[in-house]
Amino acid sequence: MAISKFAFCFCLSIAMLSLYANATEVSHDGRAITIDGKRRLLLSGSIHYPRSTSGMWPDLIRKSKEGGLDAIETYVFWNVHEPVRRQYDFTGNLDLVRFLKTVQDEGLYAVLRIGPYVCAEWNYGGFPVWLHNLPGCEIRTANDVYMSEMKNFTTLIVNMMKKEKLFASQGGPIIIAQIENEYGNVQSYYGDAGKAYMNWCSNFAQSLDIGVPWIMCQQSDAPQPMINTCNGWYCDNFKPNNDNSPKMWTENWTGWFKSWGGRDPLRTAEDLAFSVARFFQTGGTFQNYYMYHGGTNFGRTAAAYITTTYDYDAPLDEYGNLNQPKWGHLKQLHEILKSMEYTLTHGNITTIDFGNSVSATMYATNDSASCFFGNANSSTDHTITFQENKYTIPAWSVSILPDCKTEGYNTAKVNTQTSVKVKMVNKAEDEPESLGWLWRPENIDDTSLQGKGEVTANKLMDQKEVAADASDYLWYMTSVYLNKDDPIWSGNMTLKINATGFILHAYVNGEYLGSEWAKYNYYNYVFEKNVKLNPGKNVISLLSATVGFPNYGGGFEVINTGVPGPVVLVGQNGDEMVIKDLSAHKWSYEVGLHGLKNQLFSTDSRYAAKWSAENLPINRMMTWYKTTFKAPLGTDPVVVDLQGLGKGHAWVNGNSLGRYWPSYLAEEDGCSLEACDYRGSYDNNKCVFNCGKPTQRWYHVPRSFMQDGENTLVLFEEFGGNPSLVNFQTVTTGTVCANAYEKHTLELACQGRPISSIKFASFGNPQGRCGSFEKGSCDANNVLSIIQTECVGKEKCSIDVSESKLGSANCGASVKRLAVEAVC
């Protein structure tokens, strides 16, 4: 019965296509997504529109297309579009329609993951916090209040897309849509109600009649016609739950995110390419890179303890530059896969198992045959005989032979350049010496001393319930009356607080007592300090500061934030410990800080005149700093170096750069000084660097945030720091290196700048890596002069890696390589 109903709906959807002159028919079978009757092998990449500026979108999408992608994938972020219930914002970098039309203008398809839960290391998983506070609302389960709100927002997005004719069935770019997100990972937490909710999501999505397939990622029990898809480092072993569903990979993690205190992740180009090739070797036909461009968590959009940078080690870096060799190595992979598209989506499949994790897979039609030779052994190269020819497959690699005879690509053989990025000083002015700083204190004395807020309750409240998402900061204030006859009175009293707000600053009678903060994924902690109280009234003021809300896991939406308690005073009466629990006292709550409410970061603030240039303080908590600067010359991406500061928030011309926390050092252990070995399964702890250094020192300043002439930088320093070292820099390519194999073409480029010199060049069996190349036992003569002639003074050059071009290397029968290090 369900199949008949699906067939009827599918035919009806196809009939509707005639209403749109440029409509694109999108369907699927067990082999592939079909577009206008043609089975497609689709390569997609994630770009999240709020994590860049609208001015960056055309360049990012153009570079994605140049990298060989067919589609751009994005989530839809509910909390930024509906920050207040029934008040919507689709302006600036939140202009979803403009983003999708930019994708379409570049000739690419779009994959719209509406969710509306997104995870994405995004604040509260993309849910607006007001949703949590609706009476009777339980999030991500079979709850009428929640489902009504989800239905309202999802319908709003779908209708917006329909109005702008953005679905492929209307002639638009959207070929696939997603409902919910990775729900199968947490469904068991919600029990039977979770299963009911998942089925409701499926039925609701189908009712929206968008004319393109719906997917559910990480949902092995997704009901038809939903297509269940895979997320992960590797998805070659994934199988859809229905024979009519193509094998789809919605998130191939190109790197990993960073948390405060975390190390920098690196996923090698070789391993990423290996995962992609294995997926297509085993029948995959749609693969999406998460992320293709990671970007920046501007404002307060980052989830709990997630850094402001969301670079993700993606093929396009945080600023939109090519991340080489990853971008180029994947581009070459995409080109060879696309050359085999018809064979891979129509051919009969034959697999030979050679043992020891080595296999050969042939896709054959009547007219052509293409092969993959895979070696999943993490340490040993293997030589196989296939159709009477011998082939050596390096460990942890896949060789691709478009004609089943000649190797066209191997995932472990990188033939594209490595670009080494450098920070350049601001040539528009001498910094940091030229930056003249003004300052003013954050007025916390009245709040912390008087203890009066906007809301009162005879209990400790969750920070989400009081502040929603209006501010990182919430004051918890109460009074306690003591006399010297009180059993708790002694000269050795302590204040003990159970907290989960990530950061806590405690004040007693207006005097600062101390601070405490949590670690990533360990949000509960205890603050305990000796305290001196006065006879009579004492005011205890606790400033709780969140660093984003949790975004993932079963029940993440109900994790307490702020000060859940208990809050107790502990005294010593002789040998007896006396505890006075303040948790049920009358508590007063105040959301935010005065400077934030008065928008001191804005050039239009009517409070902006009360700044001082006298006695500039350093290492002073709760302090505002302001300076002016000239935008760096040129077009290279701009960053601001905030080393020397503690923790806080930064703005340029009123535009939020996000939270900063350079004083939080990355873990000291786990980094390797050796080059990362691509062989063997990857996870986010395998290849890490930056141990013991600031988690994030440089912060992206989009050029659209700046103007000609004078610009204003405003800092709110929460912990205390020294602004005298702050300076603006540009990010550019300093050196490019390559280690390309014979019978390939090596392309060198310096990101729009000329190649100034060749530091090293050798053709034969050169040793070492970028920055430390050495000649090997065999080497062709005059290679350096040849490369200098071809490349110096040019923005880019191409070299045929062959003996006919570079001369004989006298290496015998071994495969030769060309190693080059060029200075930009």
Summary of the structure (lengths in Angstrom):
residues: 824
radius of gyration: 29.4
end to end distance: 66.1
largest distance: 98.2
contacts: 2867
relative contact order: 0.10
helix: 21%
strand: 34%
